Amino acid sequence: MNKENLKKTSILFITLSLIYILYQSKYLFEIVPPIIANNKIFLFGDWTAIVSAIKCNNLGLNVYLENPCDPLKRIHVYGSIFLLLPTITKFKYFFFLIFPIVTIIIFLVSIIYYFKFENTKSIFLYFLCIFNPSTLLLLERFNFDLVIFLGLLFIVLINKNIINFIVLIILFSMKFWSIIFSSIFIFSKNENLKKNLIYVLFSLILFFILIYVEYENLKLINLKSAQITASKYFIFGINSLGTFVENNSLIITYGILFISILFIYNIEGGQFDIAINKIEEKEFKLLIISALTLVIMYFAFDNVYYREVFIIGCIPYFLKYQNLKYNRIFLNFLIARYIIFILARVFYKEFEIEWLYLIKNVLDLILISNLIILIFYFTKNYYKKIFQLV
């Protein structure tokens, strides 16, 4: 085993050990509010909701209307592809415990694979990525954003269009917004560009067919929107600041966003310019698709902050090119944001002090401003590439 593999294996071992200590000490549930029903903590609670929906669906109930099989009576809010699965009657220990744990380990191994641990900062940032409230909630609930993120890592790594196309269909059958990942097909050599754009077109056609088929279910989910809308301390979205600022919250929010975009655009001095010649690098693909996902979802929904997992997808590129001054600044910004986020949860839990959440929401706006500029540069350079081909 070479030095790099030994380092990554050690980091994985430390990560798993710390997660185990957090769980055994019950301090995990101080950071992450557990799902409790009948005085019982339900570990991997979001996965439990899916399995219970499968059970009730197979009993003939419309789980988009009611789901009495779930401990909290939560309706099914995912694609109906899950409902094609049989009810789990055997191997419950495997499906309710072993399967989530193995998937989480694969998730951690995948992140470690994409990260470059060249210095202490990169190791510190990795641990902040994992041991912050949003990622810990993702792991504790075993929310399916984890699986969707794994799907993104897979399609970025696999350079086979037909395989990626099949994986994409499965992903946006689970969560419709993952159609964003079809942008993977634009990352191609010049000679394959036209063919890949056809894959994008077919992905969009299948997506709209799926929306048509699922339309009635989507209407029922919308009626229970409170179930999928984040509460004040768990939101990642454009309205997050408004949960703390009562007056003129939209003006303040978009004011901060606009000023941040102008400020960042003027100080980055071209270092943020995304060179199109990197288009086949896996870190580059992961960066652009993760940035697209974060920006679109931030403006489209009041997401539970599970979705912040896609911030992790942006980091490998900046670690790889941290010799650039602006990239180092961005990495330092992410470290500061994660620390504020962790402190916000601790201060609120221990002292009911919530102003750190306000700072965290402002930092989210600055983060989104960075990603908007990044997407702008990528789009500009990508159009240049297309025009050169015409």
N, C-alpha and C positions, 0 to 999 in steps of 0.2 A: 504494500500500500504506500503510494507516494505521499509527500507532505501535504499536498492540497486535499487529497481524499481523506487523509487522517484528520485534518482540520475540520472538514465538513461533517465527518462522522462524529467528531467530538461535539460539534455545535448541535447536531441532531440529538445526541444523547443528553446533552444539557437541557435542550428544549423540552424533551419528553419528561425528563426528571422534574423540571420546574412545574410543568403542567400537572404532573402527578401530585407534587407537593401542594400545589394550590388547591387541587380537588380534595385530597385527604385532609388538609387542614381546614377545609370549608371556606377558606378565604376567597376562593373563586366566586362564591355566591355573595360575597361582599362587593365584588367588582361587577359581577353579572347577576342580575335578578333572575332567580330560577323560576321555572314553571312549576307551580304547586297546585295540586288538586287532592282533596280529601286528606290533607295534611301529609301528602307524599310528594317528594321532589321527583319530577320527571326529567331525567337526563336525556339529552338529544330530543328535546320537546318538539321541534319543528318536524323532525323525521317521524316522530310518533303521530303527528297530525296527518301526515301523508298516509302512513300505514293504516290508521283508523278510518281514513276516507275510503281506502281500497276495500276495507271490510264492510263498511256501510253500503258502499256502491254495489258490492256483490250480494248484499241483502235486499237490493231493489230500491234503495233510497236515492234521492237526488241530493248528492253531497254538496252541491252548489247552493242548496237551500237550507239543508240541515245536516248535521253530522253528530248524532248522539253517541257514536262510538268513540269520539274524542273526549278525553277527560275534561277539556274546557269547552266542549261543544263548538269548536271552530269549524267553519265551513272549509271546503277545499278551494284553494286560491291559485292552484297551479294548472297546467295543461291537463287535459283528460287522458293523455298518454299514460299517466300513472295508473289510471283506473282500469287499464287493460291487464294489469298484473293480478295474479291470484291472491286471495287472502292468505296471510301468513299464519299457518296453523302448526307447522313443524319448524324446528330449528329457530325458535324465537330468540334464544340466547345469541345465536349468530347474527340474526338480522337486527336486533335491537341494541346489541352491544359490540360484537366483534366487527361487523360490517362498518359502522360509523368510525370505530377506532382505527381500523385499517385504512379507511379512506382519509382520515385526518393525517395519519402518518405519511401517506402518499402525497398529500397536500404539502406537508412540511418538507419532505424530501424534494419535491418539485421546486419549491421556492429556493431552497438551499442550492439546488442545481443551477438555477438561473442567476443567483447572486455571485458576485466576484468579491471574495473576502481578502482584499489586498492590504487593509489596514484596520486599526481599531475602530475607526468611525463606521466602516461598513458592517462590522460585527455588531456594534452597538445599535446601529439603525435596524439591522435584522431583528434583534430581540425586541426593539420598540414596535416593529411591525407586527410581531406575534403577541406580545404581552401588553396590548392596549385594549380598552373596553370593547371596541367594535369587533376585533378579531377574536377575542376571547368569547364574546357573545356568539359569534359565528360558529366557533368550535363547540361551545357548550350546548347550543341549540341544534347543532348539525343542520343549519339552514342550507337549502339547496343552492344558494349563491356560491357556496364552497365548491360544489360539483360543477357549476357553470364556469367558475374561474378555472378549475382543473381542465375543463373542456377547452377553454381558451389557450391554456398552456400547451395542450396537446396539439391543437390545430396550428399553432405557431411553430411547433417543433417538427411536425410532419409536413413534408413538402409534396404531398400527393393530393391533387385537387379532388379526385373522386372520393377519397377517404374523408377529406375535410368537408366535402359537400354532405356526405351521409351524417357525419358527426354534427354538423350545423343543423340539419333537419331535426335530429334528436334534441339538440339543445333548445331551439326555439319552439319545439313542441312542449318542452318543460316550462320554460319561461319565455314569453313572446318577445321581450325586449332584447334577447340575445341575437335577434336578427342583425344587430349592429356588427356582430362578428363576421358577417358575410363580406365585410370590407377586407378580409384576409386575402381575397382573390385579386385585389389590386396590387399586391406586393409580388411583382413578377418581373422577369426579364422582358426586355422590349419585344422580343419575338413572340412571347406568350400572352402579351397584354390583351389583345382582342379576344382570344379564347377565354381568358379569365374573366373578362367583363361579361361574357355570356353566362358564366357560372353565377356572377352577381345577379344578373337578370333572372335566371331560373330560381335562385334563392328567394328573390323578392316575389316572384309569381307564386311559389309554394307558400310563402309567408302569408300573402293576402288570401289564398285559398284556405289556409288554416284559420285565419281570422274570421272568414266567412262561416266556416264550419263551427267555430267556437263562439260565435257572436252571442248566442243566447246565454251561454255560460258566463261570458264576460259581463253581460248586463247584470246577472245575478251577483257576481263578485263585486261589481260597482255598488250594488245596494248595501253591501257589507264593507264599504270602504274603510270604516273605522278600524277594522281588523288588520288592514294592511297599511294604514297610515301611521307614521311614527309619532310617538308622543314627544313632549318638549325636550327631554334629555337624551333622546335616541334618534334624532332626526339628522339626515344628511340631504339638504335640499335648499332651494332658493328662499324658502319661507322660514328657514331656521332662525334667522335673526329676529323675525317678527314674533317669535314665541317669547322673546325677552324684552323687545322694544314695542311698546303699545302704540305710540304715536308716530305717524309718518314712517313706518317700518320699511315700506317698499321704496320710498325715496332714499332713505338711508342705505338700504341694501344695494340698490342699483347705483347709487352715488359712490359707495366704496368700490363696487365692481368696476365702474368706469374709470375712477381715479387709479385703481390698481393696474388696470390694463395699460393706461397711458404711461404710468410710472415705470412699469416693468418693460414695456416696449422701448422706452427711451434709455433705460440704463443697461439693457442686456447687450447693446452694441453689436448685434449680429451674431453673438456667440450661440444664441438659441436657434439659429438658422438650421433647419433640419435638412441635411444634405441627402438628396434623393439617391445618391450612389450607395447609400447604406440600406437600400430598400429590401435586400434579401437577408439582412442580419436578423436573427431571431429576437434580439433585444429591441431592435428598431420596430419590428412588427408589433411586439408586445406593448411597447410604449404608445404607439399611435392608436391601437385598438382600445387599450385601457383608457387612454385620455379621451377618446370619443365616447366611450361608455360612461365615464364619470361626468363629462360635460352634459351629454344628452339626458342622463338620468337625473342629474342635479337640477336641471331646469324643468324636467317633465313631471317629476313626482316628489312627494315628501317621503323619501326613502327611509326605512329603518337603516341605521348606519352599518348594516351588513355590507352594503355596497361599497364601503370604503376599502374593501379588500382589493379593489382594482387600483388603488394607489400603489399597492405592492407591485403591480404589473408595470408601473412607470419607472421603478427604481433601478432595475438592472442596467438600463441604458445609461442613466446618469452615473452609475458606479463605473461602468466600462469607460466612459469618457470624462471622468472627474478631473482630468488634467486641465479642462477648460474652466476658467474662473467662475463663470455663471453656473455651471453644473455643480461646482462645489458649494456655491451659495444656495442653490436649490436643495441640495442634500442637507445642508445645515438648517434650512427652513423646515424641512420635513422632520428633522430631529426635534426642533423646538416645538413644532405643532404636536407631535406625539407626546412629548413631555407635558405640555399644557393640557392635553386631552386626559392623560392619566391623572394628573393633579386635580383636574376638574371633577373627575369621578370620586377621587379620594376625599377632597374637600367637601363635596356635597354630601357624601355618605357619612362622613365623620362630624361635620360642623354645619351642614345645610347651607353652605356658602355656594352660590351658583354663578357668581360673576365670571369665573374662569371659563364656564361654558359659553358665555358671551364672547370672550376672547377667541375661544376655539372656533366659533361660528364665523368670526371676522377672518381668521386664518384660512378657513375653508373657502371664503370668497377670494382671498389672495391666491390660494392654490388653483381654483378654477380659472382665475385670470391668467396664470401661467400656462395652463393647459389650452386655453382659448388661443393664446399667441402661438403656442406650439402647433396647434392644428392649422392655424392661419398660414404659418410658414410651410407646413407640409403640403397643404392644398395648393398654395402658390407654386411651389416647386414641382408638384405632381402635374399640374396643368401645363407647365413648361415642358415637361417630359412628353406629355401626350401630343402637344402641338409640334414637337420635334419629329414625332412619328408620322404625323399627318402629311 
